[in-house]
Amino acid sequence: MDRLTALTVFRHAVDLGSFAAASRHLSLSPAAISKNISELEAHLAVRLLNRTTRRMSLTEAGSTYYERVVRILDDLDDADGTLGAMQQEPRGRLRVSAPMTVTLTCLSSVIPTFLSRYPDLSLDLRLDDRRVDIVEEGFDVAIRGSDNLESSGLIARKLMTMFHVVCGAPSYFERHGRPETPAELATHNCIQFSLSGHANQWTFKKDGETVRLPIDGRYKVTSSLAVRDALCAGFGLSLIPWIYVREELESGRLNTVLEDWAPDETTLYAVYPTKRYVVSKVRTFIDFLVDELGERERPKNALE
């Protein structure tokens, strides 16, 4: 068995959905496709594919193996690409983990433009607010927000600063008044994004003074979009990235308070595993992120 050929056959059979399609794509006979898959399964002593005359599907073991095989083959392609002009054109599959709200607010509308520029590149974008293990879970890049990025052996590139504002609906302030100082937030219903590094303590600075305020509201939620919905419903106020509520602030659905105090900030990074050569697909995607996100850093009323 030529192992590299067998892995390539297996990958394309899965990608294309049938042995016949893999046969046409690789210019191999259907018998050669079947033989390579059978020999690979015999070598591994496990069934990778469930096959009938009408359909094919991955087994549980096959699904796990496929994810690793794709990464190996893509890495081989990228290694070859470093030696020639092909390095300049991104290709292969790019696996990215990104927070849901950042992606839906800032990126999802322009992803098709990115993919249109690079027809040989495919993107597997997983939206997940949890902090993934990039190496263990096989991601090429993760977009990660942090107030203090931990030392992890990963390469990090800054994408943008997410400036925060304290805001609420006009109807809320009509009922409960507008806080004039951070200390007055203790009497208000504060909505918390519970995955934030500052969920339970909001920090404000002004003229050299720093105020750290413990927060324990009635509503804690793991989605900034849910925080935004609660704000618009007049349920309370919150400390939230300006970019998530920009349209609501411009339309008047939400109003800011404590504008003369500088609240917490969050820096957004692209992180990726350490490699001697940064493969073209990773570098190109991160450059794209910098271009798209860097222009949106600062709200008009952010303090300098």
C-alpha positions as CSV (number, residue, x, y, z in Angstrom):
1,M,0.0,0.0,0.0
2,D,1.2,3.5,-0.9
3,R,0.1,5.2,2.3
4,L,0.2,8.7,1.0
5,T,-1.9,7.7,-2.0
6,A,-4.3,5.8,0.3
7,L,-4.7,8.9,2.5
8,T,-5.3,11.1,-0.5
9,V,-7.9,8.7,-1.9
10,F,-9.7,8.6,1.5
11,R,-9.7,12.3,1.9
12,H,-11.1,13.0,-1.6
13,A,-13.7,10.2,-1.4
14,V,-15.1,11.9,1.8
15,D,-14.8,15.4,0.4
16,L,-16.5,14.5,-2.9
17,G,-19.1,12.1,-1.4
18,S,-18.4,9.0,-3.5
19,F,-15.8,6.7,-4.9
20,A,-16.9,7.5,-8.4
21,A,-16.3,11.3,-7.9
22,A,-12.9,10.6,-6.3
23,S,-12.0,8.3,-9.2
24,R,-12.8,11.1,-11.7
25,H,-11.0,13.8,-9.6
26,L,-7.8,11.7,-9.1
27,S,-7.8,10.0,-12.5
28,L,-7.8,6.6,-10.9
29,S,-10.0,3.7,-11.7
30,P,-12.9,2.9,-9.4
31,A,-11.2,-0.4,-8.5
32,A,-8.1,1.5,-7.5
33,I,-10.1,3.8,-5.3
34,S,-11.8,0.8,-3.6
35,K,-8.5,-1.0,-3.2
36,N,-6.8,1.9,-1.5
37,I,-9.6,2.4,1.0
38,S,-9.8,-1.3,1.8
39,E,-6.0,-1.5,2.3
40,L,-6.1,1.6,4.5
41,E,-8.8,0.0,6.6
42,A,-6.9,-3.2,6.9
43,H,-3.8,-1.4,7.9
44,L,-5.7,0.5,10.6
45,A,-7.8,-2.6,11.6
46,V,-10.9,-0.3,11.7
47,R,-13.7,0.5,9.3
48,L,-13.5,4.1,8.2
49,L,-16.5,4.2,5.8
50,N,-20.0,2.7,5.8
51,R,-20.7,1.9,2.1
52,T,-23.8,0.8,0.3
53,T,-24.7,0.9,-3.4
54,R,-26.4,4.2,-2.9
55,R,-24.5,6.1,-0.2
56,M,-21.4,6.4,1.8
57,S,-20.8,7.8,5.3
58,L,-18.0,8.1,7.8
59,T,-18.0,5.9,10.8
60,E,-17.2,7.5,14.2
61,A,-13.6,6.3,13.9
62,G,-13.5,7.4,10.2
63,S,-14.7,10.9,11.2
64,T,-11.9,11.3,13.7
65,Y,-9.3,9.9,11.3
66,Y,-10.5,12.2,8.5
67,E,-10.0,15.3,10.6
68,R,-6.3,14.3,11.2
69,V,-5.7,13.2,7.6
70,V,-6.9,16.5,6.2
71,R,-4.6,18.4,8.5
72,I,-1.6,16.2,7.5
73,L,-2.3,16.5,3.8
74,D,-2.9,20.2,4.0
75,D,0.4,20.6,6.0
76,L,2.2,18.6,3.3
77,D,0.8,20.9,0.7
78,D,1.8,24.0,2.6
79,A,5.3,22.6,3.2
80,D,5.7,22.1,-0.6
81,G,4.3,25.6,-1.1
82,T,7.1,27.2,0.9
83,L,9.6,26.0,-1.7
84,G,8.1,27.7,-4.7
85,A,5.8,30.4,-6.1
86,M,2.7,28.5,-5.0
87,Q,3.4,29.7,-1.5
88,Q,2.0,33.0,-2.5
89,E,-1.4,31.7,-3.3
90,P,-3.5,30.5,-0.3
91,R,-5.0,27.0,-0.8
92,G,-6.2,24.1,1.2
93,R,-8.6,24.0,4.1
94,L,-8.4,26.6,6.9
95,R,-10.0,25.7,10.2
96,V,-10.8,28.8,12.4
97,S,-12.5,29.1,15.8
98,A,-14.1,32.5,16.5
99,P,-16.4,34.0,19.1
100,M,-20.0,34.1,17.8
101,T,-20.8,37.8,18.4
102,V,-17.6,39.2,16.9
103,T,-18.1,37.1,13.8
104,L,-21.8,37.9,13.3
105,T,-21.3,41.6,14.1
106,C,-18.1,42.3,12.2
107,L,-17.1,39.4,9.9
108,S,-19.8,37.1,8.5
109,S,-20.9,39.6,5.9
110,V,-17.4,39.8,4.4
111,I,-16.3,36.2,4.6
112,P,-17.7,35.5,1.1
113,T,-15.6,38.3,-0.3
114,F,-12.5,36.7,1.3
115,L,-13.3,33.3,-0.2
116,S,-14.0,34.8,-3.6
117,R,-10.5,36.2,-3.7
118,Y,-8.9,32.8,-3.1
119,P,-10.8,30.1,-5.0
120,D,-8.3,27.4,-3.9
121,L,-9.0,28.0,-0.2
122,S,-11.9,26.6,1.8
123,L,-12.9,27.8,5.3
124,D,-14.2,25.8,8.1
125,L,-15.4,28.5,10.6
126,R,-16.6,27.3,14.0
127,L,-18.4,29.8,16.1
128,D,-17.9,29.1,19.7
129,D,-17.5,31.5,22.6
130,R,-15.5,29.0,24.7
131,R,-11.7,29.1,24.7
132,V,-10.7,26.1,22.4
133,D,-7.5,24.2,22.6
134,I,-6.2,25.1,19.2
135,V,-3.6,22.3,18.9
136,E,-5.6,19.6,20.4
137,E,-8.7,20.4,18.4
138,G,-6.9,21.0,15.1
139,F,-7.5,24.6,14.4
140,D,-5.2,26.7,12.3
141,V,-6.3,30.0,13.9
142,A,-8.5,31.2,16.8
143,I,-9.9,34.6,17.3
144,R,-9.7,35.4,21.0
145,G,-10.6,38.4,23.1
146,S,-8.7,39.0,26.3
147,D,-7.9,41.7,28.8
148,N,-4.6,39.9,29.6
149,L,-3.6,37.3,27.0
150,E,-2.0,34.3,28.9
151,S,1.3,32.8,28.0
152,S,0.4,29.7,26.0
153,G,3.2,29.1,23.5
154,L,1.0,30.4,20.7
155,I,1.7,33.3,18.4
156,A,-0.7,36.2,18.9
157,R,-1.4,39.2,16.6
158,K,-3.5,42.1,17.7
159,L,-6.6,42.6,15.5
160,M,-8.5,45.4,17.3
161,T,-9.2,47.1,20.6
162,M,-12.8,46.6,21.7
163,F,-13.8,49.8,23.5
164,H,-16.7,49.4,26.0
165,V,-19.5,51.7,26.8
166,V,-22.1,51.7,29.6
167,C,-25.6,52.0,28.0
168,G,-29.2,51.2,28.4
169,A,-32.6,52.0,26.8
170,P,-34.2,55.4,27.2
171,S,-37.2,53.7,28.9
172,Y,-34.9,52.2,31.5
173,F,-33.3,55.6,32.4
174,E,-36.8,57.2,32.5
175,R,-37.8,54.7,35.2
176,H,-34.5,54.4,37.2
177,G,-32.5,57.6,36.4
178,R,-29.1,58.0,34.9
179,P,-26.0,57.1,37.0
180,E,-23.6,60.1,37.3
181,T,-20.7,58.2,38.8
182,P,-19.6,54.5,38.7
183,A,-20.5,54.1,42.4
184,E,-24.2,54.7,41.5
185,L,-24.2,51.6,39.3
186,A,-24.7,49.6,42.6
187,T,-28.3,50.7,42.6
188,H,-29.0,49.7,39.0
189,N,-29.9,46.4,37.4
190,C,-26.6,45.5,35.7
191,I,-26.7,42.8,33.0
192,Q,-23.5,40.7,32.8
193,F,-21.8,38.9,30.0
194,S,-20.6,36.0,32.1
195,L,-17.8,34.9,29.8
196,S,-16.0,38.2,30.0
197,G,-12.8,38.4,32.1
198,H,-14.4,41.4,33.9
199,A,-17.9,40.1,34.2
200,N,-18.0,40.4,38.0
201,Q,-16.0,43.7,38.3
202,W,-16.2,46.7,36.1
203,T,-13.3,49.1,36.2
204,F,-13.5,52.9,35.4
205,K,-10.7,55.5,35.1
206,K,-10.9,59.3,35.2
207,D,-8.2,61.9,35.9
208,G,-5.9,59.4,37.5
209,E,-8.6,57.9,39.6
210,T,-9.5,54.2,39.3
211,V,-12.8,52.8,40.5
212,R,-13.3,49.0,40.6
213,L,-17.0,48.1,41.1
214,P,-18.2,44.6,42.1
215,I,-21.1,43.6,39.9
216,D,-23.8,41.0,40.8
217,G,-26.8,41.5,38.6
218,R,-30.0,39.5,38.2
219,Y,-29.2,38.5,34.6
220,K,-26.0,36.8,33.6
221,V,-25.7,35.4,30.1
222,T,-23.1,33.8,27.9
223,S,-24.0,35.8,24.8
224,S,-23.4,39.5,24.1
225,L,-26.2,39.4,21.6
226,A,-28.5,38.4,24.5
227,V,-27.1,41.3,26.6
228,R,-27.9,43.6,23.7
229,D,-31.5,42.3,23.4
230,A,-32.0,42.8,27.2
231,L,-30.7,46.3,26.9
232,C,-33.0,47.2,24.1
233,A,-35.9,45.7,26.1
234,G,-35.2,48.2,28.9
235,F,-34.3,45.5,31.4
236,G,-31.2,47.2,32.7
237,L,-27.9,48.6,31.7
238,S,-24.6,47.0,30.9
239,L,-20.9,47.4,30.0
240,I,-20.7,46.1,26.5
241,P,-18.3,46.6,23.5
242,W,-19.3,49.7,21.6
243,I,-19.2,47.8,18.3
244,Y,-21.9,45.4,19.4
245,V,-24.4,48.3,20.0
246,R,-23.2,50.9,17.5
247,E,-26.4,50.8,15.4
248,E,-28.6,50.9,18.5
249,L,-26.7,53.9,19.8
250,E,-26.9,55.7,16.5
251,S,-30.6,55.1,16.2
252,G,-31.4,56.2,19.8
253,R,-32.6,52.8,20.9
254,L,-29.8,52.8,23.4
255,N,-28.1,55.7,25.2
256,T,-24.7,55.8,26.9
257,V,-24.0,57.0,30.4
258,L,-20.8,57.8,32.3
259,E,-19.2,59.1,29.1
260,D,-16.5,60.9,31.0
261,W,-15.2,57.7,32.6
262,A,-13.0,55.3,30.6
263,P,-14.2,51.8,31.2
264,D,-12.6,48.4,30.6
265,E,-11.3,47.5,27.2
266,T,-10.8,44.1,25.6
267,T,-8.1,43.4,23.0
268,L,-9.0,41.0,20.2
269,Y,-6.2,38.7,18.9
270,A,-5.7,36.1,16.3
271,V,-3.7,33.3,17.8
272,Y,-2.1,30.3,16.0
273,P,0.4,27.5,16.8
274,T,4.1,28.3,16.6
275,K,5.6,27.2,13.3
276,R,8.9,28.2,11.7
277,Y,7.0,29.1,8.5
278,V,3.6,30.7,8.7
279,V,1.7,29.0,5.9
280,S,0.1,31.3,3.3
281,K,-3.5,30.5,4.2
282,V,-3.0,31.5,7.8
283,R,-1.0,34.7,7.0
284,T,-3.5,35.8,4.4
285,F,-6.6,35.2,6.7
286,I,-5.0,37.1,9.5
287,D,-4.1,40.0,7.2
288,F,-7.7,40.1,6.1
289,L,-8.9,40.2,9.7
290,V,-6.6,43.1,10.5
291,D,-7.9,45.0,7.4
292,E,-11.5,44.4,8.3
293,L,-11.4,44.9,12.1
294,G,-8.7,47.5,12.5
295,E,-10.7,50.3,10.9
296,R,-13.5,49.8,13.5
297,E,-11.6,50.2,16.7
298,R,-12.8,53.4,18.3
299,P,-16.2,54.9,19.0
300,K,-16.6,58.6,18.3
301,N,-16.9,59.4,22.0
302,A,-14.2,57.1,23.3
303,L,-11.8,58.8,25.7
304,E,-8.2,59.3,24.5
